[in-house]
Amino acid sequence: MNKIRNRIAVLAGSSVVITIMIVMVIFNITIRHKTERDAFNALNSQRAAAEDYELSVYNPETIIIRKKDEKESEAPVLYSLKDKSIIDWVNVNEANDISRAVIDGNTYYILKIEEEDIDPDNYVCSGYVISDDLAETGFFDSDDITMEISVCDSTSIDSLISYVDVSGEMKMIKQIDIFFILTALLVGTLSTALGYCLGRKLEQNQLAQKNFFENTSHELKTPLTAIQGYAEGIQSGVITDLAKTGQIISAQTSKMSRMIEEILCIARIESGAVQLEKETVSLDELIQDCLMPLEGVVKNKALDVKLVLSEIKVSADVDRLEHAISNLLMNAIKYAQTKIAVSCTKEGISISNDCAPLSDDTFKHIFERFYTGRDGNTGIGLSLAKEIIELHGWCISAERITDGILFRIVF
């Protein structure tokens, strides 16, 4: 039995985790593809007319590599550490087209434009400069470095390196991936726990059904055994009072038929095969009709019956509603010690008796169709009554009262 709860728990947890991970992968592919496409568009606009390409969210930065034979200015130009790293990477990898590079933990898309592909325009050249004296000593700090901006023509340029820094996007994707993973673990754990609880409930339901059918089989076997015994007695000539025997056999047959009918009725309601045929019903008359066949039992038990019936009319399926109310009345009479009370008002129907106190477990499962009480009773009647009442769109509940129990139907 434990295999069911374990299988459902694993299935629920793994399904959620796999689903979230698939969403994460799709998100990664989509965002990375968009980032790459935007970077390519931005860099391509550097070597051709910008209007030939889609608009991009990126504005590429450009590193200008001057020709070696160019006369140096009074202060030598120094590249920033980032620019120097990018230049070194390009020199090592000999990138001739747009390339993706991970340098010092940062991610770039880089394009190198050779001299022959450079447009014959002037370019703004910028760089960090220091004085010759400090450069010779080799000792200087950030305060000694200043930015120099000048204009140089294309003939003095050896090559251009354009790049787009997408490090922020990559870090964002990693953070979102961590969020996805933590969410998958959390939701997966919760789903596993819920699946485990659901599996345990299913196991309990299966066990309850097993007990229910075992007890029902026993209850059906009892009248069958009685009928078989009387039939063998008649056959052998031991039983001579045929009239009395016939009454007993008829009573046992009726009991067995009613139980089978209620089991089949519950099955039909569950399958949705039952269609209500509603008509206007006078509840006070219906309740009296339900009580009439039970008068003999009431007299035998010497029960005090209190009726408070108002003229109430509702739209209902007469046969099925009569079946439900009859079950409630039979249950009340069966367990009543001295009295029952039935009332019908515009608020609903109430049926109560002064039965022995019910245990908490029995009261909790009083309408449960597969629950078997300590006395071995299967409670088919109350289960069926609840199904029929709710099929009409009404509500039924059980309440403990001072000297017994009260069933209340609310329209």
N, C-alpha and C positions, 0 to 999 in steps of 0.2 A: 504493500500500500504506500509506503514512503517513497517509492519510485515516482509516483505521480507528482507529488509536491516538488520533488527535486528536479524532475524534467521540466515542469512548468516554470519553476524559478530560474533554471538555466536558460530556457527558451526566452522568457521575458527579458531577463537581464542582457543576454547576448544580442537579442534583436534590437534593443534600444541602443546599446553601445555601437553595434555595427551601423545602424542608421545614422547616428550622430557622426561617426567617423567618415561615412560616405559623404555626408553633408560637408564635413571639414575638407575632404579631398577635393570635392567639387568647388568649394569656396577658394581653396588654394590655387587650383588650376585656373579658375576664372580671373582672380585678382592678379596673379602672376602674369597671365597672358595679356591682360589689359595694361599692366605696368610696362611690360616689354613692348607692346604695340605703341603706346604713347611715347616711350623713349626712342624707339626707332623712327617714329614720325618727326620727333623733335630734332634728332640728329640728321635725318635725311634732308630736313629743311636747311641745314647748314651747307650742303653741297649742291643744292638746286633751288630753284625758285620756290619759295615757301608756299605759294598758292597751289602748287602741284600736289601738296600733301594735306592730310587732315590736320585740323587744328589740334594742338597738343597742350596738355596741362604743364608741360615742362619747358623751362627756358635753359638751354644747354650753356654750360660754361666752356670757355675756349682757352687753351694754353698755346701761346705762340712760341715756336722754336725758331730763333734767329739763325741766320747763316753764320758759320764759324769764322768766315773771313770778314765779318762786319766789324767796323771800328767800334771798340768798346767805348762807352761813355766814361765820364770821370769816375763814377761809382759803379762797380760791377753789379749786374742784376742777379738776384738770388730767387729761386723758386720757393714757394711755400712747401712745407713737408708733404702736404697732400698732392700738390702738383708734381713734386719730385718723385713721389711713389708711383703716380700714374705714368709719368714719362719713363721711369725704369721698367714698369710692367710692359709698356708698349714696345720698348727697345728689345726686351727679352722675348716677347711673344710675337713680334713682328706682325702686329695686327693690321691688315689692309682693309678690313671691313668692320662693320659694327660688331663689337664683341662684348660679352658680359664678363666682368672681372670682379673678383672678390679680393680687395686689397686692405690689409690691416683691419679685417673685420667689417669693412664697408663694401657695399655693392654698387658698382658703376656699370653703365653702358657707354662704351668708348668708341669713337670714330677718329681715325687718323687720316688727314687730308694732305696729300703730297703737294709739292710746289707746283706741279703742272696743272693741278686741279683747283688751285686757289684763284679766286676772282681777282682781277686787277684793280682792287680798291685799297684805300688806306685802312689800316687797322689800329685800334687803340691798344697799345702795349702797356702792360702794367707788371710790376714786380716789386719785390722787397729789396731795398738797397741799404748798404752800410758804407761808411767812409773807408778809404784805402788804409788809413792808419789802423783802424780796428780790424779790418779784414786781415792785415798782415800779422797782427798779434794773435788773432784767433780767439780772443776773449771779448765777448760782447753779449748783451742780453736783449730782451725784447724792446727795451726803451731806446736802444741804439739803432733799431731797425725802423726804417720809414718806407712808406709806399711811394713809388714813382710811377707816374702815368705820362705816356708820351704817344705821339702818333708816328707810325712807321708805314712805309708803303710795302706793297706785296713783293717787290723785288728783294727786299731784305729779309724775307721770311723763308725759312727752309721747309717748314711744315706746320700744320695746325693739328692740335689734338682737342676735339670737342668731346665733352662727356656729360652725362646726366647722372646725378647722384640719387639712387633709389634706396639708400640705406634705411631711411625712415619708414618707407613702405614695407621693406623686408622685416624690420623689427616689429612693426605693427602686426604683420601676418603671423610672426612667431608668437606674439602675445595673444592673438586671437586663437591660434592653435592650442596654446596652453589652456585658454578658457574652454575651448571645445573639449579637450581631454579631461579637464576637471569636471566639466558638465557631464560628459559621458560616464565618468566614474561615479559621480553622485547620483545621476538619474538611473544609471544601470544598477547601482546598489539598491535604490528605492524600488525599482521595477522587480529586481530579484526578490526583495522582501515581500512585495505585493503578490508576486507570482507564487511565492512559497505559501503565503496565507490563502490565496485562491486554491492552490493545490490541496492544502490541508482541508479547506472547506469541501472541495470535491470528494476527497477521501471520506470525510465524515458523511457526506451525502450518500456516497456509494454504500458505506457501512449501514447507514440508516435505511436505505432501500433494501439492502440484504436482510436486515432484521425485520423490516416491514413485510417483505414477501415471505419470510420464514414464519412470522406470526400469522399472516393472512392464510398461508397454506395450512397452518395448524387449525385456525378457526374454521376453514372450509372442510378440513378433514374430520372435525368433530361431528358436524351434522351428517356428513357422508357415512361415518362409522355408525351413527345412530340409525340412519335409514337402512344401512346394510344389515345391522343386527335385527331390526324389526322384520325386515324382508325375510331373513333366514329363519326367524322364529315362526313367521306365518307359513313358510314353506315346509318346515318340519312339523307343524301342527302344535308347537308349544304355545303359541299365542292364539287365543280364541276370540278375544275381544277386538274384532276387526275395526269397529267404529272408532274406538279410542286410539287404536294404533294408527289408523288413517289420519286422525287429527294431529298426532305427534309427528308423523312423517310429513304431513302438509306444512306444519309449523317450521320444521327443520329445513324443508325445501324453500319456504318463503325467506327464511333467514339467509340461506346460502345465495338465493337469487338476488336479494337486496344488496348483499355485499359485492357480488360480481357486478351488478348494475352500477354501483357507486364507483368501483374501480374503473370500469369502462367509461363512465361519465367524466371522471377526472381526466382520463387520457384524451377524450374527445375535446374537452375544453382547452387543454394544453396544446393540442395540435391545431387549434383554431377552427375546428370543424363545426363547432356549435354556433348557430345563428339564432339569436333571440327573436321570437315572434311576439312582439309587444302588443298589448291591448290595455284598455282601462280596467283596472282591478280595484275592487273594494277590499281594503286590507282587513277591516274588522270581520267581514264575512269569510275571507280566506283563512284567517287565524282560527276562527271557530270550526271551519271545515277540517283544518289540520288537527285540532284537538279532539274531534269527534271519535276517530278510530282509537284514541289513546285513553278513552274514558274508563275502560276496563282496568287498565294498569293503574290509573289514578285511584280508582276505588279499592283495588287490591292493596295498595300501599297506604290507603287512608290519607291521601295528601289534601291539603287545603289549597285550593286554586283561587287566586285573586286576579280578576280580569278588569282592566280599565281600557276599553276600546272605543275610540272615537271614529266617526265616519270619515275615513281618509281614503282618497282615490289616487292611485299612481299608475304610471304606464310601465307595464312589466310583462314578462313571459309567465303566464299563470302556472303552467306545469312545473317549470324549473324553480320559480319562487316558492311554490308550495313544497317542493322537495327540500329546499334549503330550510324553510321555517319548520317543517316537520322534523328535520334532523336536529335543529336547535331545541325544539320542544321535547323530543325523545331523550336527548342528552340531559336536559334539565330534570325531567321526570325520573330518569334512570338513577341519577345520583342525589336526588332530593331526599331529605330525611323526613320533613314534615310538611313542607309547603313549596309552592312555586308562584311566581307573579308574572303576569304578562300585560304589557301596556302598549297601546298604539296611539300616537299623537302625530301632529303635523311635523314634529322634529324627527320622528323615527319610531322604531320598535325596540322594546326592552323586554328581555326574558331573564328572570333570575330564579335562583333556588337557594335553599339552605344546606348546601352540600358540606361534606367534611373539608377541612382546610387543605388546600393544594400546596405541594412543595414548590419552591421557587423554580426548580428545573421543569416540573410539569407545567406550571403556569406559563413559563417562557415559551414553551414549544406547543402550546395548546392547539394552535391551528396548523401545526406542521404535519403534513400528510404522511411522512415517512417516520415520524417519531413514535416509538413504542413506550408507553408508560410503565411504571413499576408493576402495575397489575396485568401487564401483557396486552392491554387494549391498544389497538392501532389508531384510533381516532380518525377513521376515514370519513365519518359523518360530518364532523366539524370542518375538516379540510374541504370537503365538497361544498358545504354551506358557504364558506368563505369565498371559494372560487365563483359560485353563482352570484353572490351578493356583489362582488367586485366586477363581475361581468356586466351587471346592470349599471355600473358607474357609481355605486354606493360604497359606504365604508362600514366595516364591522370591527368591533373591538371587544375585548374581555376585560372586566374590572373586578378586583376583589372588593367585596362589601363586608359589612360587619359579621354577617352570619352565613356567608356563602360566596357566590360568584354571579356576576351580571354580564349578560351579552347585550350589546347595544348596536343596533343598525341605524346609521344616519343616512338619510336620503341625500 
